[in-house]
Amino acid sequence: KSTLIVLQKQYSFRTNSMDSHQLLSGLPWDGLASQLSSSAALIDGTPEKYIEECTQTFLDLDDISNHDLVQQPSGLCMNTLVNGYEQSDIIDSDQADDLVSFYGLKIDNVFDPPQLEESEDALAILQDPANERFNLPYKVLKAKSVGDIVAGVSFAAEHGVKVSVKNVGNSFAGASTGKDSLMIHTNSLPKYSHRRIEECIPLPDDSDVSSDLSNQPCKMALSRNKPAVVRVGGGETWAGVYTSVKAENERIKGENGGRYKYHTAGGAVPVVSPMGWTWQGGLAATQMGRELGFGVDQVLQLEMVLPDGSHVKFGPSKWEDASADGYRYPRTTEVTGVCNSNPHAEDESEFIWEPCTNDVDFADLWFAVRGGGGGTWGVVVSTYLQLHEYPGKYVQVLPLNLDRQPESIGALEALLPYCDALGVGPEKCADIHQDMVLQQSRFFLDALLFPDRVTNFTATDSARCAKPTGMMIFCFGDAAEALLEAYAIRLSEQRDYLVNERGWPNDFVNSAAGYLGILEEGIDIAEGAVFPEGHRLAGLGEDGSNPPTWLSRVLPFINPIIPKQVIADNYDYFVSLFADKDLFSLSYFFRSYFAHVDKTDDQMSSLSQAHREGAFMFGTIETSGEVSDALWELMFGEMDFDGDFPGYLGSNHLGPISMGPIKSDWTKSCPMDWSWEKRAAECFSPQEAVYGTRTLQRLEQIKTDIDPYNLFQCNTCIGTPVRGEKETSSGKKTKKVASSGKKSDKGKKTKKGKKTNGY
């Protein structure tokens, strides 16, 4: 029986002016504790604990890891320390050396402790338990079983307590915490990947999906010509998944001709959880995602606890071939779900899966969860992911790297000795260096986006290479060799131009192909997924490019997805931008992320069309200025500002204070020096900036249906108000997040007949 019946009477306490702590303290928390399994824990979420366990750990450890934070007993710590506070200051600087202001604190480097300009006690504000800006849950439920989650969500629903969801706490936007919420902490849930890699044996084509959905993951995988599936628990990280698949490959390679058999399309950072990464879309650049699809495209089945406390599992039960329309995977035509009537059983073999009685629209839920973000639709307990045939070795290719050292990539200083050996003076060498930068930038744009322009480099080769946030190009199988060969051919094709018009020595052209080099290669990317033996965290997942930081590295970050057509129409501009700001720049603050691919979905996910039709995501710390203003003009300058907003921001790297452009002029960024209220009223919300008007409206309707009292809330998530918006007593926003959604009477403006509000 749904516990939401009584929620309407109780809900108003968390939106009125009374002290919510006083009301929360009067709830029967001991009763909830008595319903939990013996190994679960219900912990107070106090500022004192956050200061002692989280802030102090940042201060104590120079080599701090996410694991140092995850292992703290309260479960409160996050990858970004100040996500434990409400971030209410607006940033008015776009300079990389003066990035942020936070409650009077200045932080010049996100990895270093903050400083106060006029005070010796720089950390006093962050370490004051009376600071009213702590953004912490009232209680943390460290769940060990599905039954614990059901008990916690049912309690929250009965008493009108907000719910937040957290595994590792790597959300850039701070979505894994919520002030005065009941946090469902999933890190201690069962891990399945090490024991649930299942090879899929073909069944008769006319066999049905079983009533309990036990054969559904493999049946769906086989329809996609995938050899196996892996079940991933709600508390796992990518490190656990990768090492589990690698261990299985090692176990069976003897019977597979000494070759690995399976490959996972997952995230780049081993310590990140699939349970956050996937639901935001999942950019799998380091795992061949430009061929295999986004993270959401890997999902075959979901197991969740919904806002009404029901324990469900669901997935597609019918599909049809869509290859004639260019899709890699079949189109889902029916989604089926079942409910567990015995969720408190100690062993899941005692679960009783049967038809649901709570009228859940599982097709809507399948659409919403896969791309619509985590933490807002319920708690994901586990999921089945498809595994792919092993594609061969992975290779990291470095552009313009003469001594194979990442820190010298693109550096003129590294080129000077080569010039000197050929009798080329410093001034001419600088000219050649600039030529090489532009030449490799042009080559990489062609190879990754327009492979038909590259001799002896196929579309398949291109799809097997990608560029994550950083300088390396990741390729799989023979694609790296094809890339290097194609570059050598490109140089040969341009020899006359480079020698006769640009003044390159002929010998320089001969050797230039070697300036595109291999940094690293290996059998499986899981080889570097865990800390090595001898390290104090040996065997645990590496932090990779996402170590803990004092302040969000993406606080003022915007990450627009640039449509491929915009690149084609403004090719020379992007060659220069790619060269000057990205490929050969060590700055973190201008980065392209080539991980986008179209037609790898089942045509029933909420990931935006901008993600699927984009060329790349371009991250910049510059919220308004020369680069961003130019990008917005290219993307939106000839669109109808009264129509539906198409969505353009990448969701995986959304910052905690990200907003869309000004509603009245999409070519203008939302000013950082506006008040929160003005930003909320006059700029597109981060949700609309990610999903676009139409998809957001559908997601908000599904949110209302599945969570009518907005129990689950998280920053930048569907159904959660933007700071500056007001809520009614029902928890709904007083103004629409999306714009009107009505088409203007004006005709659409287009650019070269191609540019519309749907890109």
C-alpha positions in Angstrom: 0.0 0.0 0.0 1.4 3.4 -1.0 2.6 5.5 1.9 2.1 8.7 -0.1 -1.5 8.9 1.0 -0.5 10.6 4.2 2.3 12.7 2.7 0.0 15.5 1.6 -0.9 16.3 5.2 2.7 16.2 6.4 4.6 17.8 3.4 4.1 21.5 4.2 6.5 21.5 7.2 9.5 21.6 4.9 8.4 24.6 3.0 7.0 26.9 5.7 8.9 29.3 7.9 9.2 27.1 10.9 12.6 25.7 12.0 12.8 22.5 10.0 15.4 21.1 12.4 12.9 21.4 15.2 10.3 19.5 13.2 12.7 16.9 12.0 13.9 16.2 15.5 10.4 15.3 16.5 10.0 12.5 14.0 10.2 8.9 15.1 13.7 8.2 13.9 14.1 5.3 16.4 11.2 3.6 14.7 13.0 3.8 11.3 16.2 2.5 12.9 14.4 -0.5 14.3 13.2 -1.5 10.8 16.7 -1.6 9.3 19.0 -4.6 8.9 21.5 -5.3 11.6 24.4 -4.0 9.6 22.8 -0.8 8.3 23.2 2.5 10.1 21.2 5.7 10.6 23.6 8.6 11.3 23.1 12.2 12.3 24.2 14.6 9.5 25.7 17.3 11.6 28.1 20.2 10.7 30.5 18.9 13.4 30.8 15.6 11.7 31.4 17.3 8.3 34.1 19.5 9.8 35.8 16.6 11.7 35.6 14.0 8.9 35.6 15.9 5.7 37.3 19.3 6.1 39.9 17.9 8.4 40.7 15.1 5.9 41.3 17.8 3.2 43.7 19.6 5.6 45.5 16.5 6.8 46.3 14.7 3.5 48.4 16.1 0.7 47.6 13.1 -1.5 44.0 13.0 -0.6 41.9 10.5 -2.5 38.1 10.0 -2.9 38.6 6.8 -0.9 39.7 8.8 2.1 36.4 10.6 2.0 34.1 7.7 1.2 35.6 5.7 4.1 34.6 8.3 6.7 31.9 6.8 9.0 29.2 9.5 8.5 28.9 9.2 4.8 28.7 13.0 4.5 31.9 13.7 2.6 32.0 14.6 -1.1 34.6 14.9 -3.8 34.2 18.7 -3.7 34.4 20.0 -0.1 32.3 23.2 -0.6 29.4 21.1 -2.0 28.7 20.7 1.7 27.6 24.3 1.8 25.0 26.3 -0.1 26.9 28.1 -2.8 25.1 31.4 -2.9 27.8 33.9 -4.1 27.8 34.8 -7.8 31.1 34.9 -9.6 32.0 38.1 -11.5 35.4 37.1 -12.8 36.3 34.9 -15.8 40.0 34.9 -15.0 41.7 31.6 -14.5 43.8 33.0 -11.7 40.9 34.4 -9.7 38.1 32.0 -10.3 35.7 32.0 -7.5 34.4 33.7 -4.4 32.7 31.7 -1.7 31.4 33.4 1.4 34.3 35.9 1.2 36.9 33.2 0.6 39.2 33.5 -2.4 40.5 30.3 -4.0 43.1 30.6 -6.7 43.5 26.9 -7.2 40.7 24.4 -6.6 43.2 21.9 -5.1 44.5 24.3 -2.4 42.8 25.5 0.8 40.9 28.8 0.6 42.4 32.1 1.7 40.8 35.3 3.1 42.3 38.5 1.8 42.2 40.3 5.1 42.1 37.6 7.7 44.7 35.2 9.1 41.9 32.8 10.1 41.1 31.7 6.5 39.2 28.5 7.4 37.1 29.9 10.3 34.0 30.2 8.1 34.2 26.7 6.8 34.9 25.3 10.2 32.2 27.1 12.1 29.4 24.6 13.1 27.0 27.5 13.4 27.4 28.5 9.8 23.8 28.5 8.4 25.0 27.6 4.9 25.8 24.0 5.5 24.1 21.9 2.9 23.9 18.6 4.7 21.2 15.9 5.2 19.5 15.7 8.6 20.1 11.9 8.6 22.2 9.5 6.6 20.9 6.0 6.0 23.8 3.8 5.1 21.8 1.0 3.5 23.0 -2.6 3.2 20.0 -4.0 1.5 16.9 -3.2 -0.6 14.8 -3.6 2.6 16.8 -0.7 4.2 16.1 1.6 1.2 12.4 0.6 1.2 12.2 1.4 4.9 13.9 4.7 4.5 11.9 5.9 1.5 8.6 4.8 3.1 9.5 6.7 6.3 10.4 9.8 4.3 7.2 9.6 2.3 5.1 9.2 5.4 6.6 12.1 7.2 7.3 14.5 4.3 11.1 14.4 4.5 13.1 15.2 1.4 15.3 12.4 0.0 18.8 12.7 -1.4 20.8 9.8 -2.9 24.6 9.3 -2.8 27.1 6.6 -3.6 30.6 8.1 -3.9 29.7 11.8 -4.0 31.4 12.8 -7.3 28.6 15.0 -8.6 30.1 18.2 -9.9 26.8 19.9 -9.3 26.5 18.7 -5.7 23.5 16.6 -6.5 24.4 14.0 -4.0 23.5 16.0 -0.9 20.5 17.9 0.2 19.8 20.2 3.1 17.6 18.6 5.8 17.1 15.5 3.7 17.2 11.9 4.5 20.3 10.8 2.5 20.1 7.2 1.1 23.8 6.2 1.1 24.2 3.3 -1.4 28.0 2.7 -1.2 27.6 -0.3 1.0 24.9 -2.1 -1.1 25.9 -5.5 -2.6 28.4 -5.5 -5.4 27.5 -7.9 -8.3 29.9 -7.3 -11.1 32.5 -9.8 -9.8 30.0 -12.6 -9.8 27.3 -11.7 -12.3 29.0 -11.6 -15.7 26.7 -13.8 -17.8 27.4 -15.2 -21.2 24.2 -15.0 -23.2 23.2 -18.2 -25.0 20.9 -17.7 -28.0 17.2 -18.7 -27.4 14.5 -19.5 -30.0 13.5 -16.3 -31.6 9.9 -16.8 -30.6 10.6 -17.2 -26.9 9.0 -14.6 -24.6 10.6 -12.5 -21.9 9.8 -14.4 -18.7 7.3 -13.0 -16.3 9.9 -12.3 -13.6 12.2 -10.7 -16.3 15.0 -13.0 -15.3 15.9 -13.7 -19.0 15.2 -10.2 -20.2 18.8 -8.8 -20.0 20.3 -11.5 -22.1 17.4 -11.6 -24.5 17.8 -7.9 -25.2 21.6 -8.2 -25.4 21.3 -10.9 -28.0 18.9 -8.8 -30.1 21.8 -6.3 -30.3 24.4 -9.0 -31.1 26.1 -8.6 -27.7 27.8 -11.7 -26.2 27.2 -11.1 -22.5 25.8 -8.9 -19.7 27.1 -7.7 -16.3 25.0 -6.9 -13.3 26.2 -3.8 -11.5 25.2 -3.0 -7.9 24.1 0.4 -6.7 27.2 0.8 -4.6 29.8 0.0 -7.2 32.3 2.1 -9.1 33.7 1.8 -12.5 36.9 0.4 -11.0 35.0 -2.6 -9.7 33.3 -3.2 -13.0 36.4 -2.9 -15.1 38.5 -5.2 -12.9 35.6 -7.7 -12.8 35.4 -7.8 -16.6 39.2 -8.0 -16.9 39.3 -10.9 -14.4 36.6 -12.8 -16.4 38.6 -12.1 -19.6 41.8 -13.5 -18.0 39.8 -16.5 -16.8 38.4 -17.5 -20.2 41.1 -16.3 -22.6 42.7 -19.8 -22.7 39.5 -21.1 -24.3 39.3 -18.0 -26.5 42.6 -18.4 -28.4 44.5 -16.4 -25.8 42.4 -13.3 -26.6 40.2 -11.3 -24.4 36.5 -11.7 -25.1 34.5 -8.8 -23.5 34.7 -5.0 -23.4 32.8 -2.4 -21.3 31.7 1.0 -22.5 32.0 3.0 -19.3 33.5 6.1 -17.7 37.0 7.5 -17.8 37.4 7.9 -14.0 37.6 4.5 -12.1 36.4 5.9 -8.8 33.2 7.4 -10.3 30.0 5.4 -9.9 28.0 4.1 -12.8 25.0 5.1 -10.7 25.5 8.8 -11.3 27.5 8.8 -14.5 25.1 6.7 -16.5 21.9 8.5 -15.7 23.3 11.8 -16.8 24.1 10.3 -20.2 27.6 8.9 -19.8 30.4 10.0 -22.1 32.4 6.9 -22.9 35.3 8.6 -24.8 37.9 6.4 -23.3 36.0 3.2 -23.9 35.0 3.5 -27.6 31.8 5.2 -26.9 31.8 7.0 -30.3 31.0 3.5 -31.8 29.2 1.8 -29.0 27.1 4.6 -27.6 26.5 6.6 -24.5 26.3 5.1 -21.0 22.5 5.2 -21.1 22.6 3.1 -24.3 24.4 0.2 -22.4 21.5 -0.3 -20.0 19.3 -3.4 -20.4 17.4 -3.5 -17.1 16.9 -1.4 -14.0 16.1 -2.3 -10.4 14.9 0.6 -8.3 13.1 1.7 -5.2 10.5 4.3 -6.3 9.2 7.3 -4.3 6.2 5.3 -3.1 8.5 2.8 -1.5 7.9 0.0 -4.1 10.8 -2.2 -5.2 10.6 -2.7 -8.9 12.6 -4.0 -11.8 11.9 -3.2 -15.4 13.2 -3.2 -19.0 12.2 -3.6 -22.6 10.1 -6.6 -23.4 9.5 -6.0 -27.1 11.6 -4.3 -29.7 12.0 -4.1 -33.5 14.8 -3.8 -35.9 15.8 -0.2 -36.7 18.8 -0.7 -38.9 17.0 0.5 -42.0 16.9 3.9 -40.3 20.6 3.8 -39.5 20.3 2.8 -35.8 22.8 0.4 -34.2 20.3 -1.1 -31.8 16.7 -2.1 -32.1 13.9 0.3 -31.2 12.1 -0.4 -27.9 8.3 -0.8 -28.4 7.3 -2.1 -25.0 8.6 -1.9 -21.4 7.5 -4.3 -18.7 8.0 -4.0 -15.0 7.4 -6.2 -11.9 7.2 -5.4 -8.2 8.7 -7.3 -5.3 6.2 -8.0 -2.6 8.9 -9.3 -0.2 11.6 -6.5 -0.2 12.7 -7.1 3.4 13.9 -10.7 2.7 17.5 -11.2 3.8 18.3 -13.1 0.6 17.1 -11.9 -2.8 16.3 -15.5 -3.8 13.3 -15.0 -1.5 12.1 -12.0 -3.4 8.6 -12.4 -4.9 8.4 -10.7 -8.3 4.8 -10.3 -9.5 2.6 -7.8 -11.4 2.6 -4.3 -9.9 -0.6 -2.7 -8.4 0.6 0.9 -8.2 0.0 1.9 -11.9 3.6 2.8 -12.7 4.2 3.7 -16.3 7.4 1.8 -16.9 7.8 3.1 -20.4 7.9 6.6 -19.1 10.3 5.6 -16.3 12.6 3.8 -18.8 12.7 7.0 -20.8 13.2 9.3 -17.8 15.9 7.5 -15.8 18.2 6.9 -18.8 19.4 10.4 -19.4 17.1 12.3 -17.1 19.6 12.3 -14.2 20.1 10.3 -11.0 18.7 11.1 -7.6 15.3 12.3 -8.7 13.3 9.3 -9.8 14.1 7.0 -6.9 17.1 4.8 -5.9 18.8 2.6 -8.4 19.6 -0.7 -6.6 21.2 -2.4 -9.6 21.3 -2.5 -13.4 22.3 -4.9 -16.1 24.7 -3.5 -18.7 25.6 -5.0 -22.1 29.1 -6.2 -22.8 30.7 -5.9 -26.2 33.1 -8.0 -28.1 36.7 -7.2 -27.2 37.9 -4.6 -29.8 41.6 -5.1 -29.3 44.3 -3.0 -27.5 43.8 0.6 -26.5 46.2 3.3 -27.5 46.7 6.8 -26.3 48.0 9.2 -29.0 49.6 12.5 -28.2 49.5 15.4 -30.7 52.6 17.4 -31.5 54.7 15.7 -28.8 58.4 15.5 -29.6 59.8 13.9 -26.4 56.8 11.8 -25.4 56.2 13.9 -22.3 52.7 15.2 -21.7 54.0 18.4 -20.1 55.8 19.4 -23.3 52.9 18.8 -25.7 52.8 21.5 -28.3 55.6 23.5 -26.7 57.8 25.6 -29.0 60.7 24.9 -26.7 60.6 21.2 -27.5 60.8 22.0 -31.2 63.7 24.3 -31.1 66.5 21.6 -30.9 65.0 19.9 -34.1 65.0 23.3 -35.9 68.6 24.0 -34.8 69.7 20.6 -36.1 68.2 21.5 -39.5 69.7 25.0 -39.5 66.4 26.7 -39.0 66.6 29.8 -36.8 64.3 30.6 -33.8 62.0 33.0 -35.7 61.4 30.7 -38.6 61.0 27.8 -36.1 58.2 29.7 -34.4 56.4 30.1 -37.7 56.8 26.4 -38.4 55.6 25.6 -34.9 52.4 27.6 -35.5 51.9 25.8 -38.9 52.2 22.5 -37.2 49.7 23.4 -34.5 47.1 24.5 -37.1 47.9 21.5 -39.3 47.4 18.9 -36.6 44.3 20.7 -35.4 42.8 20.5 -38.9 43.8 16.9 -39.2 42.2 15.9 -35.9 39.0 17.7 -36.7 38.8 15.9 -40.0 39.7 12.5 -38.6 37.2 12.7 -35.8 34.3 14.5 -37.5 34.9 14.3 -41.3 36.8 11.1 -42.0 35.8 11.2 -45.7 38.3 14.1 -46.0 41.2 11.9 -44.7 43.0 9.5 -47.0 43.0 5.9 -45.8 41.0 6.6 -42.7 37.5 5.2 -42.6 34.4 6.1 -40.7 34.9 2.9 -38.6 38.5 4.0 -37.7 37.1 7.4 -36.7 34.4 5.9 -34.5 37.0 3.9 -32.7 38.9 7.0 -31.7 37.8 9.7 -29.3 39.1 12.6 -27.3 38.1 13.0 -23.6 38.8 16.1 -21.6 42.5 16.3 -22.1 45.1 16.2 -24.7 45.2 12.4 -25.6 43.3 10.8 -28.4 42.1 7.3 -27.3 41.9 4.7 -30.1 41.0 1.0 -30.0 42.2 -2.0 -32.1 43.9 -1.0 -35.3 42.5 2.5 -35.4 45.6 4.1 -33.8 47.9 2.7 -36.5 45.4 3.9 -39.1 45.4 7.4 -37.6 49.2 7.6 -37.6 49.4 6.4 -41.1 46.7 8.8 -42.3 48.7 11.7 -40.7 51.8 10.7 -42.6 49.8 10.6 -45.8 48.3 14.0 -45.1 51.9 15.4 -44.7 52.9 13.9 -47.9 49.9 15.3 -49.7 50.8 18.8 -48.4 54.5 18.6 -49.0 54.6 21.0 -51.9 52.6 23.6 -50.0 54.6 23.2 -46.8 58.0 23.4 -48.6 57.3 25.9 -51.3 54.7 28.2 -49.7 55.4 27.9 -46.0 59.2 27.4 -46.2 59.5 24.1 -44.3 62.8 22.3 -44.9 62.1 19.1 -46.8 63.7 17.0 -44.1 61.3 18.6 -41.6 58.3 17.4 -43.5 59.9 13.9 -43.6 60.2 13.8 -39.8 57.0 15.7 -38.9 54.9 12.5 -39.0 56.9 11.4 -35.9 55.6 14.3 -34.0 52.3 12.5 -33.6 53.2 9.9 -31.1 51.9 7.0 -29.0 52.1 7.8 -25.2 50.7 4.5 -23.9 49.0 1.3 -25.1 47.8 -1.8 -23.3 45.5 -4.8 -23.5 42.8 -3.4 -21.4 42.2 0.1 -20.0 41.4 -1.6 -16.6 45.2 -2.1 -16.2 45.4 1.4 -14.8 42.0 1.4 -13.1 43.3 0.7 -9.5 46.1 2.0 -7.4 49.2 -0.3 -7.8 50.8 -2.5 -5.2 52.8 -0.6 -2.6 50.4 2.3 -2.7 48.5 3.0 0.6 45.2 2.5 -1.4 46.5 -0.5 -3.4 43.6 -2.3 -5.2 41.2 0.6 -4.9 40.0 2.6 -7.9 42.3 5.4 -9.1 41.1 9.0 -8.8 42.3 9.6 -12.4 41.4 13.1 -13.5 39.0 13.7 -10.7 40.8 13.9 -7.4 39.1 15.7 -4.5 39.1 19.5 -4.6 38.2 22.2 -2.2 36.0 24.0 -4.7 34.2 22.6 -7.7 36.6 22.8 -10.7 33.5 23.5 -12.8 31.8 26.1 -10.5 31.4 28.7 -13.3 32.0 26.1 -16.0 29.8 25.9 -19.1 30.0 23.0 -21.4 28.0 23.5 -24.6 27.6 20.7 -27.1 28.6 22.1 -30.5 26.4 20.7 -33.4 28.4 19.1 -36.2 26.7 21.4 -38.8 27.9 24.4 -36.9 31.5 23.0 -37.2 31.0 22.4 -40.9 29.6 25.9 -41.5 32.4 27.6 -39.5 35.3 25.2 -40.1 38.3 27.6 -40.1 37.1 29.3 -36.9 37.0 26.0 -35.1 40.4 24.9 -36.4 41.8 28.0 -34.9 39.9 27.7 -31.7 40.9 24.0 -31.4 44.5 25.0 -31.9 44.7 28.0 -29.7 42.5 27.0 -26.7 42.4 23.3 -26.6 44.6 20.8 -28.3 47.9 22.3 -27.5 47.0 24.2 -24.3 47.7 22.9 -20.8 44.9 25.1 -19.4 42.0 23.1 -17.9 39.6 25.8 -18.9 39.2 25.2 -22.6 38.6 21.6 -23.4 36.8 19.7 -26.1 35.3 16.3 -25.4 34.8 14.1 -28.5 32.4 11.4 -27.3 29.2 12.1 -29.1 27.5 9.7 -31.4 24.1 9.5 -33.0 21.7 6.5 -33.5 23.1 4.3 -30.8 19.9 4.5 -28.7 16.7 2.4 -28.5 14.7 5.6 -29.3 13.3 5.7 -25.8 15.8 7.6 -23.8 15.7 11.2 -22.5 19.3 12.1 -23.4 19.0 15.3 -25.4 19.3 15.4 -29.2 22.1 17.9 -28.7 24.1 15.0 -27.1 23.3 12.7 -30.0 23.8 15.1 -32.9 26.7 17.0 -31.4 30.2 17.1 -32.7 31.8 17.6 -29.4 31.3 19.2 -26.0 33.4 22.3 -25.4 34.2 23.1 -21.8 35.1 26.6 -20.9 35.6 28.5 -17.6 34.7 31.7 -19.5 31.0 32.2 -18.9 30.9 35.3 -21.1 33.5 36.8 -23.3 35.2 36.5 -26.6 35.0 32.7 -27.0 31.6 32.0 -25.4 29.8 35.0 -27.1 31.1 33.8 -30.5 29.9 30.3 -29.8 26.5 31.4 -28.8 26.2 33.6 -31.9 27.2 30.7 -34.2 24.7 28.3 -32.5 21.7 30.5 -31.8 22.2 33.8 -33.7 19.7 33.1 -36.4 17.1 31.2 -34.3 13.7 32.3 -33.2 14.1 33.3 -29.5 10.3 33.0 -29.0 10.3 29.3 -29.9 11.2 26.1 -28.0 14.8 26.2 -26.6 16.7 23.2 -28.1 19.0 22.4 -25.2 22.8 22.5 -25.6 24.6 21.9 -22.3 26.3 18.6 -21.5 24.8 17.0 -18.4 27.7 15.0 -17.0 29.9 18.0 -16.3 27.2 20.5 -15.3 28.4 22.9 -12.6 26.6 23.7 -9.4 25.6 27.2 -10.5 25.3 26.6 -14.3 22.5 28.3 -16.1 21.4 28.6 -19.7 21.5 31.8 -21.7 19.2 34.8 -21.3 15.7 33.9 -22.5 15.2 37.1 -24.5 18.6 36.7 -26.3 20.1 33.2 -26.6 23.4 34.6 -27.8 24.0 36.1 -24.3 25.2 34.1 -21.3 23.4 34.5 -18.0 25.4 37.2 -16.2 27.2 35.9 -13.1 26.8 39.2 -11.3 23.0 39.1 -11.4 21.1 38.1 -8.3 19.8 34.6 -8.0 16.3 35.9 -8.3 17.1 37.7 -11.6 19.0 34.8 -13.0 16.1 32.4 -12.2 13.5 34.8 -13.8 15.4 35.9 -16.9 17.7 32.9 -17.8 17.0 29.4 -18.8 17.3 26.9 -16.0 20.1 24.4 -16.1 17.5 21.7 -16.7 16.1 23.5 -19.8 19.6 24.3 -21.0 20.4 20.6 -20.9 17.2 18.9 -22.1 15.5 21.6 -24.2 11.9 22.8 -23.7 10.0 19.9 -25.0 11.9 17.1 -23.4 12.0 19.0 -20.1 8.2 19.4 -20.2 7.8 15.6 -20.7 10.3 14.8 -17.9 8.6 17.2 -15.5 5.2 15.5 -16.2 6.8 12.1 -15.6 8.3 13.4 -12.3 4.9 14.6 -11.2 3.4 11.2 -12.0 6.1 9.1 -10.3 6.9 11.5 -7.4 3.8 13.7 -7.0 5.1 15.4 -3.9 8.6 16.0 -5.1 10.1 13.8 -2.4 13.4 13.3 -4.3 15.3 16.5 -4.9 18.9 17.4 -5.9 20.6 20.4 -7.3 20.1 20.8 -11.1 17.8 17.7 -11.1 14.3 17.4 -12.7 11.7 18.9 -10.4 14.2 20.8 -8.2 13.8 24.5 -8.3 16.6 26.8 -9.4 17.9 28.9 -6.6 15.9 32.1 -6.7 12.6 30.4 -7.6 9.8 30.1 -5.1 8.0 27.0 -4.1 4.4 26.5 -3.2 3.3 24.4 -0.3 3.0 21.5 -2.6 6.7 21.7 -3.5 6.0 22.8 -7.1 7.6 25.8 -8.6 5.5 29.0 -8.9 6.8 29.6 -12.4 7.5 27.2 -15.2 11.0 26.0 -15.5 10.5 25.7 -19.3 9.5 28.6 -21.5 6.1 28.6 -23.0 6.7 25.8 -25.4 4.5 27.6 -27.9 5.8 28.4 -31.3 6.0 32.0 -32.3 3.9 33.4 -35.1 7.1 34.5 -36.7 8.7 32.3 -39.3 11.7 30.4 -38.3 15.0 32.0 -39.2 17.5 29.6 -40.7 21.1 29.5 -41.7 21.9 28.0 -45.1 18.6 26.2 -44.8 19.8 24.0 -42.0 19.7 25.8 -38.7 16.4 25.5 -36.8 15.5 25.4 -33.1 16.1 21.7 -33.3 19.6 22.2 -34.7 
